[in-house]
Amino acid sequence: MVHTTGEKCNDLLMNSENKNLQVFERKQTQYKDLAKKFTSTKRDYSKQFAHIYAARLAELRSVLIPRVQTKWGNIPIVKLADLEKFEGQECILIGTLYKHQQWKPSILRELSEEHQLTAPCSRSDYCSEKDQPFLEDEMLRVKLVGEQVDIKNIVTGVVCAILGNENNDGTFMVKDWCFPNCPPKTSLTKCTSTGKLVIVSGLDLSKSSESLGTCLFVEWLCGMAGNVKVQKDGASIVNLIIAGNTIKSNNTKYSAADTLAKEIGETTKTADIFLSNLASCCCVTLMPGEYDPTNSMFPQTPLHPCLLPKSSRLDTFKSTTNPWIGKIGEQIIIGTSGQSINDIVKATGETNTSPIEWLEKSLLWRHMCPTAPDTLLACPYYESDLFILKECPDIYFVGNTDKFETKLWKGDENQVVRLISVPRFSTTYTAVIVNLENLETQYISFGDA
């Protein structure tokens, strides 16, 4: 087990000669689940997905109008239907970005491949040289051109304002961009929260439930490993967030359906025992992930209590949604289990851009998962878009990434957000620790690295 603080290994061993045993009480803090809107809002599958875009544009347009007036002055804001009246004149458009991509998931293509009408194509992203950027509103769509248009950074579903003019060929020359930006802080009072938060993701208990790294993590969190100093420090942990893929972390292929059902059933039983042991020592918040036994459409609903009977009986165990919004102490926390960022990477093809950078951009877009429902499966909400950021988080994380990264992002309206990329525990054996008082962040590893 490796600390970033560089403590020696013998600090993690109990001194058997120490007869003056000390007992440390685990700190407690306020906990509030703010994600109930994801389960309480009616899902009407008879509605078209276009309603989400209409609701998203309507809400974020009202945010953008004062921002563009401050940024660009009295330049007219024009609807696409009226754009021909302003041909050649500088104006502002507000709409939703759309990137036409021929390799996006298509039910027609899947059916064709299933019936061997076309050759199946395996791709890591949706990008090609033929991708085209557009801006659309409730009625029309216009193609975007110019040096300010970087096709790789165009993400379908992002609401924005653009400054420019219409060309003779009907395209729109982009000169500048404006995004909704992260909501301002509702309170500027100094935080008095104490204690620490631990975040892990990708436990993949189907493979790693008995691994040394997993066992060391449980012993550390439950206060059964380390010297007095380590145990005293561990008692300050007030909550553990598990960000998805607890049961599995990949789509394993099985020769028969009964083999799959048996394996998932056994692993779920193992996970229940594992989680109940953790929840008996610490408050646990469990988010589902891409490969966990729940719905695949965003937002993912909590794992059903029948799957986790032992854990669900405990008051310290909270099975919640993905994405998740909550308040621990005075800190507002928002996180996803990774699908939203992974889909943005597929849409842009920018594999060298870190998840932290995409988290930062999603703050500027004021949206947790803009590619839903275009390429990221999402429920067809029609009255409002539940994924718009309503308030500025203090901690904003994404799970199931390749490595740990963090950044303290500061906005131009007094926003301060701790961005965290939480690595898969099954491959890195790494957990993230956040100090709720000052948002300082470090990681702790339970493997060889």
N, C-alpha and C positions, 0 to 999 in steps of 0.2 A: 504494500500500500504506500503510495507516494503522495506527499503534500507538496504544493507549490511553495510553501514557506520553507521547505528544505529541512524539516525536522528529521532527526536521525531515526533509523528503524527501531532502535531499542526504546524510543519514546512511546512506541505503540504497543509495547508488551507490558502486561501487568506485573508489578513487583510482588512476587509471592511472599516476600519477607515483610511486607508492610501490613502490620496487623491492625493499624488504626484506619479501618475502612471508612470512607466518607460516602454519604448518600447525597446525590444531587437531584433536586426536583426540576423536572422539565418546565421551561417557561410556557406560559399560556398567553394567547392574544386573541383579539376579536377576529372572527372569520365571517365573511358574507359572500354568498354566491350571487353574482349579478348576471348570470347566464341563463336565468329561467325563461327569458324571452325566447330563447331558441327552442324550448320545448312547449311553451304555452301558446305560441302563435299558431293559428290554424294553417294547415297545409292543404291547399285545394289543388289537386292534381288535374282538375278539369281546365285550369287556367294555362295560358301560354306563358313561356319564360320571358317574353318581351316586357311583361308587366314589371319585372325586377328592374330592367334597364330604365323604364319610364320613371319608376319611383326613385331610383338612384339619381337620375339626371335632375329631376324636379327638386330634390332635397339639396343636392350639391350645387345646383345653379344659384340658389339663394345665398349660398356661402361664397360663391365665386364673384358675384356681381360687385359687392363692395370692395373685394380684393383687386379686381381689375380696374375699378375706378380710381383706387389709390395708386396702383402701379402705372397705369397708362393714361390717366386723365379722362377727358371728355370724348374720347373716340367712341363712335356709335357701336352698340352691341346689336348684332344683326342675327335674325333667324335665317336658316338655310333657304327657306322658301322665298325670302326677300333679297337674297344675295346678288341676284342678277341686276338689281337696281343700283348696286354699289360697285359695279365692275370697274376695276382699276383703282378704286378708292380704298384707303386704309380703314379697316374695321376689325371688330372683335367677334369671334364665333365662340359659343359655349356648347359643348356637346360631349359625346362619348367616343373614345377612340375605338376603332375596329381595324384589325389587321387581317386582311384576306390571306389565308394560308391553305394551299391545296392539300397539305398533309395533316391537317387537323383531323381529330377523330370524326368519322362519318359512319352513320349506321348503314347507308347505302353501300359504302365501300366494304364494310364488314360483311354484309350479306353477299356481296359479289365474291369476296374471297372465300366465304364459307361454301359457296356453290362452285368455286373454282372458275369463276368467270374472269377474274383477274389474278395476277400473281401476287401473293401476300408480300407485304413490304414491312420489314422490321426497322424501326427508326427510333433514335433516342430523343428526338425533338420533332417539332412540327415545321421547321424552317426550310426555306428553299430560296433560290435567287429570284423567284417569281412573286415573292411576298409583296403586298401593296398596302400602304397605310391610308386610312380614311377617318373622317370625323362625321358622326351622324347625330341627328337629334330625333325628335318624335316622328318626323315625316321624311326627311331626305338624308342623303349621304354625299360627301364631297371628298375627292382625292387630295391628299396633302403632298406638297412638293417643296423643294428648297433645301439649302444647306443645313437649316436648323432641324431637318427631319432625319433622325437616325433610326432606320427601320428596325435595328436590333433592340432598341430601347422602347419601341412602341408595344404596349401591352393592351390587348382587347379588354374593354370594360372600364378603363380609367376615364373619369370625367375631368375635363380640363377646359381652359380658355386659351384661344390662340389669337395672336395679333398678326395681321397680314392683309393680303388683297387677292381678289379673284383674277385669274389669268383669262386670256381670250379663249383658251381651250376648255374652260370650265373647271380647271384645277385651282387649288388655293395655295398661294405662296406664303409659307410660314416665316414670320420674322422673329417671333418670341412666344414663350409659353408661360402659363400661369396655372398652378394646381391649387386645390382647396386648402392644403396644408393641415397639419395636426391641430386638433381643437386646442384652444388656450386652457391653461390651468384654471380650475374653478376656485382653488384656494391657494394662497401664497404663504400661508402660515408655516412655520418651521415644523417639520415632522418630528414627532416624539415616539414613534414606534421603536420597539426594541426586539431583539431576537433575530434569528436567522432563518432563511428559507432555503430548502434544498430542492433542486430540480433534476430529474433524470428522465430519459426517454429510451425507447427501444430495448427494454429489458429482455425480450424474446425468451420467455421462460420455457418455451418448448425445447430450447437447446441449452440454455445457460442456468437453469434453476439450481443445479448442484455444482456449478463452477466455483473455483476458489474466490474469484473476484466478487461474485454475487454474495457468497457467504460472508466475506469480509465486510461488504457494504452493509448487510443486515446487522452484523455484530457491532459495527461502528455506529450505525444509526440508533440501535437499541441500547447503546452504552455498555456493551460487553467486551469491547476491545480498547486498548490504549491505556496509558497511564492516567493519573489523577487529572493532569492538565487537559488531556484530550477529552476525557469524560466530562469534565466541567464545561469545556467549550461545547461539546455535543449537546449538553442539556439546554443550550440556548436555541436549539433548532425547534421552531414552533410549528412548521408545516413541511410536508414532503409533497411535491407535485410530480406525478408520473405522467409524462406527456406522450402517451400513445405507444402502440405496438408492444404491449405488455405480454400478450399471448404469443404472438409471432411477429417477425420483422421482415418476412418476405413471402411471396406467393409460391409455396412449395407445391410441386406436382405430385399427385398420388395416383396409384394404379386403379384404385376403386374408391367409390364414394364412402363406403363403410369404413375404409382405412382412414380417410380424412376425418369423418365424424368421430371415430374412436380416438384419434390423436388429439383433436381439439378438445374433446370431452375430458381426457386425462390431463391435458395441460391446463385447462380451465380450473379443474379441481386443485391442481398444484398451485395455480395462481391464487386461488381463494385462500389456501392455507398460508401462502407467502404474504399476501396482503393483510390477512388478519393478524399475523405475527407483527408486522410493521405497525398496524393501526393500534395494537395493544400498547405500543410504546410512544407513538407519535401521531399527530393528525395527518391523514393521508387524503390527497385529492387525486382521483384517478380520471384521466382523460382517455377516451378511446383513440385508436389510430387506424391507419389504412387497412391493416390486416387483423384487427380485433373483431370479435363476433358481435357486430352491431351494423346499422345501416351504413352504406357507403356514401350516400348523398350528404352534402354539407347543409346544415350543421349535423354532425353525428350525435346521436342520442346517447345518454349514459348506458353503460353495460347494465343489463337487467339484473335486479337483485336475486332472481332465481339462479343466475349463473354464479353468483358469489354469495351464497347463503351465510357463511361464517362472517365474512367481512361486513356484509350489509347490516348485521345486527349491532355493529359497534357505532356509537355516536361519533367516534373520531374518524370514521371512514366516510368519504363523500365521493360517490360516483357521479361524474358530471359530463358536460358536453365537450365537443371539439368543433369550433373554437371555444375557449373558455374565458370568461371575464369574472374576476372576483376581487375582493378587498380583504387583505390580510393586514391587520393593524390599521394603519392609515394609508397604506400603499395600494393603489389600484394596479392590478396585474391582468394582462391580456396575453394569451398565447395560443398557438396552434401546434398540432402534432406533425406538421411538416408538409402536408399535401399542397397547401396554398403556395408556398415558396417553390416547391418542386415543379408545380404546373407553370409558374411564371418562367422558370428556367427552361422548360420545354418550349414555351411560346417564344422565347427570345433566343434560345440557343447559346446563351451566355454562361457557359459552365465555369468560366474563370471568375465570374462575379460571385462574391461570397454571399451567403444567406443574410449576413448583417447588413450589407448594402441594400438588398431587396427589402428587408425590414424597414430600413430608413426611408426608402422610396415609398413604401406603403403608408408610412406616416404622412408623407407629403401628399399622397393621393387620398388620404383620409379613408382608406378602405383596407380591410383585412385580406380579402381574396377577390380582387377585381376580375380574374378570369372565370369566376363562377357567374352564371351557369354555362358559359361558352364552351370551355374545355374541362372545367372542374365541375363535377356533378354537384348540383345544388337543388334544394326543394323549391318549387315554383311559387314563392311568396309573391303576392300581387298588390298588397296595400302599402308595404314599405320594404326597404332593403335592410335586413337585420345586420348586415356585415359592415355598414358604415360606422366609423369610429365616432361615438357620441361624446366621449370625453378623453382627455389626454391620460394615457397610462403612465405609471411610474416605472413599471417593469414590463417589457414587451419581448417575448421570447418565441423561438421556433424550435421544435424538437426534431429528432432523428436526422441530424446533420452528420457530416463526416468528422468534424472536429470542433472543439470549443473555441468560441470567439466572443468578444464582448466590446461594447463601445458605449460611452456616455454621450448621447445625442442631446444637443441644445438647440432649441428653436428660437425664432425671433420674437416670440410672444411669451417669454419666460418659461417655456416648456423645457423640462429636463427629464429624459427618458433613458433608462438603462436597457440597452439592446443586448440580447443574449442568444447565441447559437448553441443549443444543447446537443452534444454528440450522442450517438447510439451507444448505450451502455454495453450491449452484447459484443461489440467489437472494440470499444475503447476502455471499458470498465471505469468510466469517468462520470462523476456527479458534479453539479455546479452549486456553489454556496453563495447566497446573496445576503449581505447585512441589510436588514430592513431599515436601519437608522440612517445610514449614509449611502446605501446602494453600492457599496464596494463589493466586488465580485471576485471569486477565485474558484479554482477547481481542485478536486481531490481524486486521485486515481487509485484503483484497487487492483491494478495489473502490473505488468513488468515495465510498462513504458513510463 
